Amino acid sequence: MSGPGIASVPVVMAATTELDRVVTDRLERHELRYTSGRRAIVAALRAADGPITLPDLLDLAPTLPQSSAYRNLALMEEAGVVRRVVHRADYAHFELAEELTEHHHHMICESCGSVQDFTLPAKVERTLDAAFREIAEQAGATETSHLIDLFVVCGDCPADR
């Protein structure tokens, strides 16, 4: 599993895409503006091949100060724009919230900490949805979504377990 390709991402200043409009709305509900720094974060996360670390984000958005990136990621996570993928690696990984992209899961290497997105066949997702819905109903709850992380030792890491 290799990391995302890193190249600077241009920041578009106007809310021109549907994604930008949704991000603007979510931020406004939390009394936050869609600043140029936040636009740079969204552009970098949109351009990435999957969840990325803060150092990768800063490589994609080199004009973004590190302190600003930390603060904005936390605020954007709270507003439902960004999702933090936490595991045992040195760095958390970040991606756009699933509702802004598409439903997917994560394959996480327990050795090097790399994270890759993957999707399951539609039939498998429907089966999981039905099973999770049934489990929730038995508990008197309503299933709203699910997250599945698959932990592996990737092919790039020595299998030294």
Secondary structure in CASP SS format (residue, H / E / C, confidence):
PFRMAT SS
TARGET T0000
AUTHOR 0000-0000-0000
METHOD secondary structure of the structure
MODEL  1
M C 1.00
S C 1.00
G C 1.00
P C 1.00
G C 1.00
I C 1.00
A C 1.00
S C 1.00
V C 1.00
P C 1.00
V C 1.00
V C 1.00
M C 1.00
A C 1.00
A C 1.00
T C 1.00
T C 1.00
E H 1.00
L H 1.00
D H 1.00
R H 1.00
V H 1.00
V H 1.00
T H 1.00
D H 1.00
R H 1.00
L H 1.00
E H 1.00
R H 1.00
H C 1.00
E C 1.00
L C 1.00
R C 1.00
Y C 1.00
T C 1.00
S H 1.00
G H 1.00
R H 1.00
R H 1.00
A H 1.00
I H 1.00
V H 1.00
A H 1.00
A H 1.00
L H 1.00
R H 1.00
A H 1.00
A C 1.00
D C 1.00
G C 1.00
P C 1.00
I E 1.00
T E 1.00
L H 1.00
P H 1.00
D H 1.00
L H 1.00
L H 1.00
D H 1.00
L H 1.00
A C 1.00
P C 1.00
T C 1.00
L C 1.00
P C 1.00
Q H 1.00
S H 1.00
S H 1.00
A H 1.00
Y H 1.00
R H 1.00
N H 1.00
L H 1.00
A H 1.00
L H 1.00
M H 1.00
E H 1.00
E H 1.00
A C 1.00
G C 1.00
V C 1.00
V E 1.00
R E 1.00
R E 1.00
V E 1.00
V C 1.00
H C 1.00
R C 1.00
A C 1.00
D C 1.00
Y C 1.00
A C 1.00
H E 1.00
F E 1.00
E E 1.00
L E 1.00
A C 1.00
E H 1.00
E H 1.00
L H 1.00
T C 1.00
E C 1.00
H C 1.00
H C 1.00
H E 1.00
H E 1.00
M E 1.00
I E 1.00
C E 1.00
E C 1.00
S C 1.00
C C 1.00
G C 1.00
S C 1.00
V E 1.00
Q E 1.00
D E 1.00
F E 1.00
T C 1.00
L C 1.00
P C 1.00
A H 1.00
K H 1.00
V H 1.00
E H 1.00
R H 1.00
T H 1.00
L H 1.00
D H 1.00
A H 1.00
A H 1.00
F H 1.00
R H 1.00
E H 1.00
I H 1.00
A H 1.00
E H 1.00
Q H 1.00
A C 1.00
G C 1.00
A C 1.00
T C 1.00
E C 1.00
T C 1.00
S C 1.00
H C 1.00
L C 1.00
I C 1.00
D E 1.00
L E 1.00
F E 1.00
V E 1.00
V C 1.00
C C 1.00
G C 1.00
D C 1.00
C C 1.00
P C 1.00
A C 1.00
D C 1.00
R C 1.00
END
